[in-house]
Amino acid sequence: IVIVAPPRKGLEPEVLEALQKNKKIMRILYVSCGFSAYLKDEAQLMCFGWKVVHAEGHLLFPGSDHIETFAVLDRQTEPRKHAKGAEPPTEVAEQASRDASLYLWSPDVEMSAEEKKLYRIVGTPAGAVRPEVEILRCLKYCALRKKLVVWSEAEEKVISPCFDRWQARARLAESRDPLIATGKDPDFQADMEACGVLENTARKLATRLRKLANVFVDEIADFAKTKPEHTFVEVSQQRSKFVFKWKGAHAEKEIALSKAYYWKLVELYKGDKEQESDMHKRMFCVALRYFAIQALRFEEAVPKSVSETIRSIFHVKMESFASPFNCSTRFFCSEFPDVDKAFGSQGSFFNHPPVGGCFLLHPPPVSGVIEPTVRRVFSLLSTADAGKKEMVFVVVVPQAKADWFMELNVSVYKSARCPLILPAAEHGFIYGREQMRRRGLVGALNDTAVFVLLSGAAKKKYKVTEDVHAQLKQAFKFVRSPEKLAKEISKFSAVNPKAKSTGEAEVGAQPEQGKKKVAGKAAKSGKAKTGGAEKVRKDGSTKKAAGKDGKKEKKEKKASDKGSSKRERGDASQGGAPKRSKSH
């Protein structure tokens, strides 16, 4: 029997290793003053074959969120017997290994002091976070998306990707609010027109949404000036997830994270882990921020096998587009440093100035984001060449007939054997909301290109050979039948219908069938939302009806409706069944 009573940070790795290797230890009496650390150690011990036979909590400090825990764990000596010929069920350790292969995390990837200077890693303290403000921001962002769906009279799955792409592009230009962008974006109107919204309607919708976004941002800024609420985030464990619950004077919110991602955030956290209330408050805010962004294809990550393969070949130690949930390294660049900085974010990729190093770059599949990203990469490589530094970018982007793709293809920094083209049916990515709902790998909707861009000094050290291509193909491998691929593409559509001629590959755009649905809905109503300036025929085409001709047409229709109703009343008075007119 061994008695352990660790501090709030939990058991040291050496102690856990000793408990695993010493087979004479059959029982552990665990006394803990840090509940989150106890849960982490318990999960680790269960992976080693221990079983919790008794546990109890004692609240020794009423009014606080600290719990003293006492648990008894016994070593499992005999494996469970199974029927003859039957396969034994998956053990806890195998399940934990499978979980670790799904969520991206390699804690062994560390940086030396010299490497931190090369990558320009800074340890600036994270700013304060307020859950009540983040809840309001999340609600306003979702309300703005909903307004677009209502005003456009289109299906949500058709029009929502237009909103997500607008916000992704506009956030690069201005920063009044970290989440809600208010900038003008000409591609937003073109996106809506491609999804079936009429030209005048799309122009008015873009203007109305920008005005409403400004109103929402002002409301959030005013609310942020109020006195903070002195409350803490309650955390409870329910089966395979942790549930965060915040309850304030004006609102309350509950959000869940899987166990694996909870412990990943604990490992990434740069603050004082003994201050659990502050750590949980920051976890709640970062989970809520990425929950508000419902563009799941924007948050997809390369599988762990790919990140490990790239790291073994090119010694990648930093990601340029990531989040605390889908990052595979301790330091990364992200879109929301205001909530991510406490977990290792170095800010936006466009503001981060590395001198050298090797980076994995997987931007959101939006041309308005990829184009400035490519320009930024070329600028950094040019600076590295001037300083004779080694710099490598492994770029994962959708294959497209766009200008930025051609620039990558003819770049002087490109490796001779690139790009590596991965067919859509033969590779996949990690689900964009894996931290909340376990789905593992999801298939890609369009072909993916992998470019390796190297500075002059790096070309002498790294060579892209056929063997490297074979390793990457095997790491990306996720095969689907042609029928399943066609079904997924018809549901989510990987190519913008308006951009077929230009070849812009933007995940989430609506196919042509979505355009027909929206046009058909407008034709059924008989007029567009713009006050009758445009009319929609039954075949989906439009015609102008303005001035006296439009008024005359309306009067003739009204008179014909009145005449038909009088004839029906006359027929009914003579005992005949009334004939139903088209207006009825």
N, C-alpha and C positions, 0 to 999 in steps of 0.2 A: 504494500500500500504506500502510495506517495501522496503527500499533501503539498499543493502548490497554492501560493497566495501572491500573485504577481501585482505590480502597480497597474495604473489605469491603461497603459499602452499594451498590456497583455504579456504573454510568454515570449521569451526570446527564441529565435529560430534554433539555437543550440539546444535549448531545453526541449522543444518539440521533437527535435531529431533524437535526443536521448530517450524520450518516452516511447518513440517508435522502435528503436533498435533494441532496447533492453527488454527482452521477452520475459524476464522474471517479474516485471511490474504487471500486476493483474487488475489493480484498481487505483483510480485517481480521485482524490477529494479536492475539488477545485473551489477556492474562495476568491471571489472577484469583486472589485470596487468599480470596474469599468464595464458596463453591460455590453457595449458594442465590441470591445476587445474580447470579452468572453465568447460572444457569438462567433467571432472570427476564429478563435482558437478551437471552439467546439467543432466548427465545420472542418478544420484541418485535422483534428483528432479523429473525427468520423471517417475521413478519407483514409486514415491509417488503420482502420478496423476497430475503433473504440465505439462503444454504444452508451448513450446517456440513459441511466436507469432511474435517476431521481434528480430533480432540480427544484429549487425554491428561491424566491426573491424576498428581500427584507428592505422596507423603506425606513431607513434609520434617520433620514433628514426630511421630515414632512415639509411640503411646500417646494421641494426641489425636484429635479428630474434625475437624481442619482439613486441607483438601486444596488444594494449589496446582494450578490448572487452566490448561492452554494449549490454545487452540483456533484453528483457521483457518476463516474464513468467506469465501465468494466470493459476489459479486452475480450473480443470475440475469439474464442479458442477453436471451436469446431465449425466448419462450414455447414451451411444448411443443406440437408439431404433432399434430393430431388428424385422424381420417378425415373425408373430405368430407361435410358435412351433419351431422356428429355434434357434440353439445354438449360443450364443453371441461369437464373436471372442476372441482370447486370449488377455488379457490386457497386458500392458507394464510390470507391476509388475510380472505377472506370467511368462512372457517370460524371464525376468531377473532372476527369481528364477530357471528356467530350465537351463539357461546358467550357473548359479552358480553351479548347480549339475553336470555339465559336466566337467568344468575345476577344477582342484584340487587346492583348496586353503582354508586354515582354519586359518585366521588371529588371532583367539582367542587363539591359542596354543602358549603360551609364556613360557619362562624359567626363573626361579629365578637365583640369583647369585650362589647359591649352586649347582643347576642343571647344570649351565654352566661349573662349575669346574668339575663336574662328567662326562659330555659329552666332555670336553676339547674344548669348543667353544672359538675361538680366533678371535679378530677383526683386523687382519692384513690388511693394506690398499691394495686395488687392484692396480695392475700395469697399466701402460699406454697402451692404445689400439690405433691401427691405422687402419682405415677402408680400406685404399688402400692396406695395407699388407694382411688384412683378405680377401679381394676380390681376390688377387693373389693366396692366399693359397686355397681358394675355387675352383678357376678355375683349379689349378694344380691337386687337389684331384679328381675332376670330369674327367680331362683329363687322369689321371692314370687309372681310372676305364674304361674309353672308350677304352684305348689302349688294355686292357685285352680282351674286347669284340671283337675288330678288329683282334688282333693277334690269338685268339683262334678259330675264325670263328664260334663261338657259338652264340645262341640267348642271348640277354642281360638279360632277366629274368632268364635264366638258369645259367649263369656264374657270374653275379653280386653278388649274395649271397656269393660265394667263396671269392670274393675280400673283402666284408664287414667283413667276419669272420676272414680273414687274418689280416686285419687292427686292429680289436678289440683285437686279441691275441697279435699281435706284439707291440701294444702301451703299453702293460704291461711291456715289457722287456727293451725298450729303449725310450729316449725322446729327440731326436735331434730336432724334430718339434712336437708341441702339437697335430697336426692333422694327418700329413702324416707319417706313420711308415715305416721304411726301414729294419727292422730286418728280419733275416732268420727264416722261420716257416715251418717245415717239413709237418705239416698238410695241408698247402696250396696246395702242389702238390697232396696230397691224395684227397683233396676236388675236385680239377679239374678233376682228373681221375674218381672220382665217378660221375661227371657230363658229362662224355663221352669224355673227352680230352685224347688223347693217351699219354702213359707214357713218351716217349721221348719229346713230345711237351710240356707236363705239366712241365717237369724239366727245359726245356729251357725258358719257359714262366716265371716261378718263378724267374729265374736268371735275365732275361731281365727287369722284373718289378722292382726288387730290385735296379738294376743299375739306371733305370729311376727315381725311387723314390729319390735316393740319389742326382741325378742331379737337380730335382725339389726343394729339400730341400735346396741345395746350392744356387739356384737362389733366393729363398725366403729370405734366410739369407743375401745375398748381397743386395737385394732390401730394406730390413729392416734397413740397415746401411745408406741409403740415407736420405736426409733432409725431414722431415715430411711436408706434404701439409697442409696449414692453411685453411681448409675448414670445413664446418659444415654439418650435416645431416639434410636435409629438411624433415619435417613430415607433412603430410596432412591427413585429415579424409575423407574417402569415404564410405558412407553408414555404414556398420557394421565392418569396419576395418580401421586401421591406415597404411598408406603407408610411408615407409622410403626410401628416395632417396639420394644417395651420388654421386656427380659428381666431379671427379678430373681431373688432367691434362692428365692422361693416360687411365683412365677407369671410367665407371660409372655403378652403380648397383641400382636396385630397389627391395624392398622386403616388403611384407605386413604381418601384424599381426592382429588377431581379437581383437575387443575392450576389451573383457574380459581378454585376456592374456596381453594386453598392460597395463591395470590397475593393473594386478597382478605384473608385473615387476616394476611398479611404487611403489607399496607397499613394494616389496622385496628390492628395491634399498637402499644400505647402505651409499651412498654418499650424497652430498648436492643436494636436489631435486630442489632447486632454480636455480642451474646451469643446465638448461635444455639442453643446447648444449652438455655438457659432458655426461649427462644421456642418451640422444638420440643416441649419438655415441656408447656408450656401448650396448644399446639395439640393434642397427643395427648389431654390431659385433657378439653378442650372437645368434641373429636370423639367421645370415648368416652361422655361424658355424654348427648349427643343421640342416640347410637347406642342407648343403653339404653332410651330412650323410643321404643317401637315404635308409638305412636299417630301414624301418618303424617299423618292428617287434622288433627291438632292443630298440626303444624308447617308446614302449607301457607301460602304467601305470595301476595299479590296480584302479578300479572305486572308486569314492569318498565314496560310501557306505561301501566299504571294509576298506578303510583307517580309516573311522570314527568308524567302528565296532572294528577294532584292537586297536584303540586309547582308546575306552571306556573300553575294557577288560584289556589291558596290559599297558595302559598309554604311548604309543609310542610317542616320541617327536622329533625323528630324523630319516631320511632315509639315507641308505647307498649307494644306486645307484639311482640317480635322476638327474634332470636338473632344471633350473629355470622355465621351462614350465610345467613339470609333477610332481613337488614336491608338497607335501601336508603339509609341515612344513616350518617354517622360516629358519631352518638350515638343511643342507644336505651335503652329499658327492657326488661329480660328477666327470666325466671323464675329463672335460676341465676347471680346476680351473682358467686358465689364463683369460678366459672371464666370468666365472661364479662367481668369488669371489666377485664381486661388488653386487651380488644379493643373497648372503648368503652361498655360497659354502665353505666348510671347507677342500677342496682338495680331493685327491683320497682316496677311502676307504682303500687302502693298506698302506697309510701313516698316516692315522688318528688314534691316540692312545687313545680312550676313557677309562676311569677307570670303568665306570658302565653305567647303563641306559637301555632303551628299544628302539629297532631299528626295522624298517621295511626294509627288504632286498629283492629286486627283480632284480637280475642281468640279463644281456642280455643272451638269450638262446643259449650260445656257450659253449661247454664243456671246451675249453681252457681258458675260463674266470671263469666258475663256479668252476672248480677244485681248483685253488688257492684261490678263495673266501671262499670255505669251510675250507681250511687249516687255513686261516686268522681268521675265526670265532672261530674255535676250540682254536687257540692261545689266542684270547681275552678272551674267557670264562675261560680258564685255569688261566690267570692272575687275572681275577675277583674272582675266587675261592681262589686263594692265598691271596688276599686282603679282602676276605669275603664281597664282594660287590654284589649287585643285578644287574644282566645283563640278558637281554632277546633279542633274535633275532627271529623275525617272518619271515621265509624264504619261498619265493614263487618261485618255480622252475618247469621246465617241468619234468614229470615222465620219467625215462629212466633206461635202464639196464647198467648203467655205474658205474665205481668204486666210483666216488664221491657220487652217489646216495646211494650206499650200505653203505658208510661211514656215511652218514647222518642217515640212517635207523638203524644202530647198535650203534650209538653214546650214550655215557653215559649222555650227556646233553639233549637228546631228551625227550620230554614229552611222557608219557606212551601211550596216545591215538593217537599219530601222526605216520605217516602223514595222513592228510586229503586229499583224492584223489578226484579231481573234473573232471568229464567226459568232454571231449572237447565240446560236443553238449549242455552242460548246463551252460557254463560260458563264460565270455568275458572280454576284456580289453579296455581301452580308446585308441583311434586311435593315432598312433605315431606322427602324424603331425597335431594334433587338433588345434594348435595355428595358422595354416595357412589355413586349410580347415576343416570345421565343418563336422564331420561324427559321433561323439558320440562313442558308444560302437561298437567294432568289435569282432566277435566270435573268440575263441581260436582254434588253429589248432591241438592241441594235449592235452592229459590229463595233468593236473597240480597238483602238490603235494604241500601242505602247511605244513611245519615243524615248531614247536615251540621249540627252544633250550634255556634252562635256566641254569644259574649257580646254585650252591648249595643253596645260600641264596634266590634266586628268586623262587626256587621250593617250598619253604615254604609259599610264598605269593601268587603265581599264580597257579591255577589249570585248566587244560584243560578238560572240561567235554563234555558230549553229547550236552548240551545246547550251548556251545561255537561252536561246529561243526555245529549245526543247524543255528546259527546266521551267521557264515561265508559262508555257502552254500547259504543262502538267500541273503547275500550281493553280492556274486559273480554271482547270477542268471542271465543268458542270454540264453534263450532257442532257439534253431534252429531245423528245421526239419532235418532228416537224409539225405534227398536229397540235401539240401543246404550245409550241412557240407561236404558231399562227393564232391560237386562241388568246394568248397573253398580249400579243401585239394588237389584235383587234380590240382588246379591252382597254389598254392603256395608251396605245399608239406612240411609237418612238419618234416619228417624224412630223414636223409641222406641215400641214397640207399646203399652206401658202408658200412655204419655203422649199417645195419640191424641186423647183427649178434651180435654186441656189444651193440646195443640199444641206441646209442648216439642220443639224441633228439635235433636237431639244426634247428630252424625255418629258412625257406628260402632256404634249400637245394633242389636240383632238383630231381624229381622222375625218375623211370627207363625209362619212355617214353621220357624224355629229353635226356637221354643217347643214345637212338636209333636214335633220330633226328640228333644229332651231328655226330654219326658214319655214318649215312646215307649220310649226307652232304659230309663227307670226302670220302666215297665210290664213290659218284657221280663225285668228282673231279679226282678220279683215283689214287691219291697219297696223302701222308701226307705232312705236312709243313716242315718236317725234311729232305727234299732232297731225298725222296724215300727210306729211310732206312727201313720203314715199309709200307706195302700195306694193304688196307682194302678191303675185299671181299664184295660181295653184301649182305651177311647175317650179316655183321657188325664185323666179326672176322678178325684177322690180321695174316699176315705171313711175315717172314723175306725174303728180297731179297737183298743180298749183294754180292760184288765181281764180278767174271766173269759171274756167273749165272744171276745176275741182268742185266748186260750190254747185254748179249746174248738175254735175253727176250725182252729188249727194241729194239734191232736191228730187231728181227723177227717181232715185232709188226709194226715197221716202214716200213719194206719191204712189209708186207701184206696190209698196208694202201695204198702204192704206187701201188701195183698190182690191188687192187680193183678200184682205181681211173682211171687207164688205161683202165680197162674193161668197166667202165662207159662211158669213152670218145669214145671208139670203138662202143659201142651200140648206142650212140647218133649220131655218124656219119652215121650209117646205117638207121637212121630215127626212131629207136626205142626209147622208153622212158627210160632214164637211171634208173638203180636200185640204190636205196639209201643204202649205206653201214652203218654199225653201227658207223663208225668213223664220217660220215657226220651227 
